[in-house]
Structures are given as C-alpha cells and as structure tokens.
Amino acid sequence: MKVWLYKEEKEKHLLVKFYKENHGEGEFIGDLDEASIKALIVKYKPNANVEQAYGTLDYFGMLPLLVIK
C-alpha cells in the first residue's frame, strides 16, 4: 500500500495521520507491506489496537493517531 505520513507536534500532543492517497499534506514514505505499516503504527502509538488501526487505514484511506505527551 502506498502511504503518506503527516506529523504535527504541539507542546502537549502529537498528531500523526497516515493516508493511502496524496491529500496534499505529509510526505510519501513508500509502498509498504502490511507488517511495515503496523510497525509504524506501533512506533507512534504503542498502545494502539494495531489490527483495528490497520483496518481503518485500509478501508477508509486515512488513519489519524493522537498521542498525548
């Protein structure tokens, strides 16, 4: 799956968005396999339900992750 990644860091949180298509924000990080995408999700949000998060990205084309610092 081709993936774009957008990050917005604030004092109290980090917002990370994964996209399946170019939406004009973020950078193209590559054509990644399922395992690589799941590893990236865990990297940014270790307590995420990885299967559900990957399914959301695959179905809806976007996965926002809000990480509270």
C-alpha positions in Angstrom: 0.0 0.0 0.0 1.3 3.4 -0.9 1.4 5.6 2.3 1.8 9.3 3.1 2.6 10.4 6.6 1.8 13.8 8.2 3.0 14.8 11.6 2.0 17.8 13.7 3.7 18.2 17.0 2.5 20.5 19.7 3.5 21.1 23.3 1.1 18.5 24.8 0.3 16.2 21.9 1.5 14.7 18.6 -0.9 14.2 15.7 0.1 11.6 13.2 -2.0 10.9 10.1 -1.5 8.1 7.7 -3.0 8.3 4.2 -3.4 5.8 1.3 -3.5 8.7 -1.2 -1.8 12.1 -1.6 -4.1 14.6 0.2 -1.7 17.5 -0.1 -0.3 17.2 3.4 2.5 15.0 4.6 5.2 13.2 2.7 5.3 10.0 0.7 7.0 7.3 2.8 6.8 4.5 0.3 4.9 1.5 -1.0 4.9 -0.5 2.3 3.7 -4.0 3.2 1.2 -4.7 6.0 3.9 -5.6 8.5 5.8 -2.4 7.9 2.7 -0.2 8.3 1.8 -2.0 11.5 5.3 -1.4 12.8 4.9 2.3 12.1 1.6 2.5 13.9 3.2 0.9 17.0 6.2 3.3 16.7 3.9 6.3 17.1 1.2 4.8 19.4 2.5 1.7 21.2 -0.8 1.0 22.9 -2.9 1.2 19.7 -5.0 -1.8 18.6 -2.9 -2.5 15.6 -5.3 -4.7 13.7 -8.1 -2.2 14.0 -5.8 0.7 13.1 -4.6 -1.0 10.0 -8.1 -2.0 9.0 -9.2 1.7 9.4 -6.4 2.8 7.1 -7.1 0.1 4.6 -10.8 0.7 4.5 -11.2 4.5 4.9 -7.8 5.5 3.4 -6.9 7.6 6.5 -5.7 6.9 10.0 -5.4 9.7 12.5 -3.4 9.0 15.7 -3.4 11.4 18.6 -0.6 10.8 21.1 -0.8 12.7 24.4 2.6 13.6 25.8 
